[in-house]
């Protein structure tokens, strides 16, 4: 108690319990008396939760040399090394003019969700049509801004055959 207030402190009140406080006032003067009651309580709660992180890893495996006219296979290996599910995984492969796929030079594949630790291979069957170094670029994306890129170089060997005839240009019988 102080000159202007009375304070009661209850450490704990169980759910459904009630505490009744009776106060007896002895007025010292006539007139209107104003009284107010304030109730304050402090509540605290705690919880724990697990934070997961999806990730993407991308690797390209396949032959590094191929002859013109042959079919080669390149395998894209998409992996989630993270602890959360990578949602809406999408892979896009951009092919150079020297390597041809039946569906064109820009291939897009939706892979759905990748669980933690899950790997998914995507096989590309490519036909070599032009000689030289050919660069394959692959981009993988997923929700939450996940982006991963990889590239590989395939050398297309274009054999050429030259023939020539040597000898005198004029012969007498």
KOLFIFI-826795 format. One record per residue (C-alpha): residue number from 1; x, y, z. Coordinates in pm, 1 decimal, decimal comma, always signed. Layout:
BEGIN
NUM | X | Y | Z
...
end
This chain:
BEGIN
1 | +0,0 | +0,0 | +0,0
2 | +106,1 | +356,7 | -61,5
3 | -62,1 | +688,7 | -1,2
4 | -253,8 | +679,9 | -328,5
5 | -268,5 | +311,7 | -425,4
6 | -303,5 | -41,9 | -301,6
7 | -124,4 | -324,7 | -484,8
8 | -190,6 | -698,2 | -471,6
9 | +39,8 | -935,8 | -647,8
10 | -56,5 | -1291,8 | -738,8
11 | +226,7 | -1501,0 | -882,6
12 | -6,5 | -1736,8 | -1063,6
13 | -379,8 | -1778,8 | -1123,1
14 | -483,1 | -2109,0 | -1272,8
15 | -735,9 | -2115,3 | -1559,5
16 | -1088,7 | -2096,3 | -1418,0
17 | -971,7 | -1970,2 | -1076,9
18 | -1069,3 | -1630,6 | -942,7
19 | -925,8 | -1402,7 | -679,3
20 | -1158,3 | -1172,8 | -489,0
21 | -1018,2 | -858,6 | -329,9
22 | -1235,6 | -681,1 | -72,5
23 | -1147,0 | -324,5 | +12,6
24 | -1301,6 | -117,9 | +290,6
25 | -1280,8 | +259,9 | +248,4
26 | -1313,3 | +511,2 | +523,1
27 | -1388,7 | +848,9 | +368,0
28 | -1222,5 | +1149,2 | +530,0
29 | -1431,7 | +1418,7 | +360,5
30 | -1767,3 | +1472,5 | +198,6
31 | -1835,3 | +1462,7 | -174,7
32 | -1775,1 | +1234,2 | -462,7
33 | -1500,1 | +977,5 | -432,6
34 | -1342,8 | +837,5 | -752,7
35 | -1188,6 | +492,6 | -737,9
36 | -1039,0 | +285,7 | -1017,3
37 | -898,6 | -61,6 | -1043,3
38 | -627,5 | -164,3 | -1286,8
39 | -533,8 | -521,5 | -1360,2
40 | -207,7 | -601,4 | -1533,5
41 | -71,1 | -936,7 | -1625,3
42 | +227,3 | -1063,9 | -1807,4
43 | +205,5 | -1359,5 | -2039,7
44 | +487,0 | -1544,1 | -2205,7
45 | +495,8 | -1828,0 | -2453,4
46 | +777,7 | -2003,5 | -2629,4
47 | +805,5 | -2242,8 | -2918,0
48 | +1068,2 | -2395,8 | -3140,2
49 | +1066,7 | -2460,6 | -3510,9
50 | +1291,9 | -2614,3 | -3771,0
51 | +1437,4 | -2403,0 | -4050,2
52 | +1487,3 | -2589,3 | -4376,6
53 | +1676,1 | -2473,3 | -4681,8
54 | +1612,8 | -2613,3 | -5027,7
55 | +1909,3 | -2604,7 | -5264,5
56 | +1983,9 | -2695,5 | -5625,2
57 | +2290,6 | -2862,0 | -5771,6
58 | +2331,7 | -2920,2 | -6145,1
59 | +2580,2 | -3136,4 | -6332,2
60 | +2609,9 | -3233,8 | -6700,7
61 | +2753,5 | -3573,0 | -6793,1
62 | +2816,5 | -3712,8 | -7139,2
63 | +3060,7 | -3757,9 | -7422,3
64 | +3303,3 | -3473,6 | -7484,0
65 | +3368,3 | -3575,0 | -7847,2
66 | +3132,9 | -3695,1 | -8116,8
67 | +3150,8 | -3738,9 | -8494,1
68 | +2929,3 | -3540,0 | -8730,6
69 | +2609,9 | -3734,0 | -8800,2
70 | +2626,0 | -3939,2 | -8479,1
71 | +2379,1 | -3922,1 | -8192,6
72 | +2522,7 | -3839,4 | -7850,7
73 | +2359,0 | -3843,8 | -7512,4
74 | +2405,8 | -3575,0 | -7247,3
75 | +2254,9 | -3634,3 | -6902,0
76 | +2157,3 | -3341,8 | -6681,5
77 | +2167,9 | -3442,4 | -6315,1
78 | +1956,3 | -3212,9 | -6095,7
79 | +2000,9 | -3264,5 | -5720,8
80 | +1864,3 | -3107,4 | -5401,1
81 | +2148,7 | -3123,4 | -5143,0
82 | +1949,7 | -2901,9 | -4903,6
83 | +1725,1 | -2983,5 | -4608,4
84 | +1395,1 | -2854,2 | -4752,7
85 | +1187,7 | -2941,3 | -5059,7
86 | +1277,9 | -2747,2 | -5376,0
87 | +938,8 | -2657,9 | -5524,8
88 | +853,8 | -2615,3 | -5894,7
89 | +1194,5 | -2708,5 | -6033,4
90 | +1237,6 | -2608,8 | -6397,5
91 | +1533,6 | -2687,0 | -6624,2
92 | +1617,9 | -2504,8 | -6947,2
93 | +1885,0 | -2625,0 | -7190,0
94 | +2017,8 | -2396,8 | -7463,5
95 | +2178,7 | -2585,5 | -7749,6
96 | +2436,0 | -2454,3 | -7998,7
97 | +2366,5 | -2472,7 | -8373,5
98 | +2599,2 | -2774,6 | -8416,7
99 | +2395,0 | -3000,2 | -8184,2
100 | +2030,3 | -3065,5 | -8269,5
101 | +1744,2 | -3199,6 | -8057,3
102 | +1407,9 | -3311,1 | -8199,4
103 | +1226,2 | -3038,8 | -8000,9
104 | +1447,8 | -2745,0 | -8098,8
105 | +1744,0 | -2549,8 | -7966,8
106 | +1581,0 | -2427,3 | -7643,5
107 | +1441,6 | -2705,5 | -7425,1
108 | +1235,5 | -2637,5 | -7111,7
109 | +1137,1 | -2913,5 | -6869,6
110 | +924,2 | -2888,2 | -6554,0
111 | +1043,3 | -3140,7 | -6294,7
112 | +800,3 | -3060,8 | -6012,7
113 | +930,4 | -3084,0 | -5655,0
114 | +1263,9 | -3228,2 | -5542,6
115 | +1274,8 | -3365,9 | -5187,5
116 | +1589,1 | -3317,3 | -4976,2
117 | +1865,5 | -3543,2 | -5107,8
118 | +1666,9 | -3636,4 | -5421,4
119 | +1834,1 | -3644,9 | -5764,0
120 | +1659,7 | -3649,9 | -6096,9
121 | +1831,5 | -3720,9 | -6429,9
122 | +1718,1 | -3567,5 | -6758,9
123 | +1859,2 | -3727,1 | -7074,0
124 | +1910,8 | -3524,6 | -7390,8
125 | +1958,8 | -3714,3 | -7717,1
126 | +2148,2 | -3481,9 | -7952,2
127 | +2254,2 | -3522,7 | -8312,8
128 | +2586,2 | -3366,9 | -8417,7
129 | +2537,1 | -3165,9 | -8735,4
130 | +2826,7 | -2920,2 | -8752,3
131 | +3193,4 | -2953,3 | -8663,6
132 | +3383,8 | -2762,3 | -8400,9
133 | +3339,7 | -2680,9 | -8035,4
134 | +2977,3 | -2671,5 | -7924,5
135 | +2876,5 | -2522,8 | -7585,4
136 | +2563,8 | -2654,4 | -7408,2
137 | +2421,9 | -2421,7 | -7141,2
138 | +2176,7 | -2541,0 | -6875,1
139 | +1985,8 | -2335,6 | -6615,4
140 | +1781,3 | -2479,9 | -6327,9
141 | +1538,0 | -2268,9 | -6124,0
142 | +1295,6 | -2331,7 | -5837,5
143 | +1070,3 | -2132,6 | -5607,5
144 | +1229,9 | -1911,6 | -5342,1
145 | +1472,1 | -1769,0 | -5599,5
146 | +1686,2 | -2079,9 | -5640,9
147 | +1902,2 | -2063,2 | -5955,6
148 | +2182,5 | -2291,4 | -6070,3
149 | +2369,9 | -2295,9 | -6403,0
150 | +2613,3 | -2532,9 | -6570,7
151 | +2769,8 | -2570,2 | -6912,5
152 | +2972,6 | -2824,8 | -7100,2
153 | +3164,9 | -2829,2 | -7424,1
154 | +3126,6 | -3100,6 | -7685,3
155 | +3374,4 | -3118,7 | -7970,3
156 | +3211,1 | -3232,3 | -8292,9
157 | +3467,7 | -3394,0 | -8517,5
158 | +3398,4 | -3333,1 | -8883,0
159 | +3626,3 | -3555,0 | -9089,3
160 | +3703,4 | -3428,6 | -9433,8
161 | +3842,2 | -3612,6 | -9728,6
162 | +4048,5 | -3445,1 | -9995,3
163 | +4146,0 | -3610,4 | -10315,3
164 | +4377,8 | -3493,9 | -10585,0
165 | +4523,8 | -3632,4 | -10903,3
166 | +4879,9 | -3570,5 | -10997,6
167 | +5043,8 | -3632,6 | -11325,3
168 | +5099,0 | -3470,5 | -11658,9
169 | +4803,4 | -3281,0 | -11785,8
170 | +4867,1 | -3396,5 | -12146,1
171 | +4962,9 | -3744,8 | -12271,1
172 | +5046,5 | -3861,2 | -12623,3
173 | +4947,6 | -4195,9 | -12760,2
end
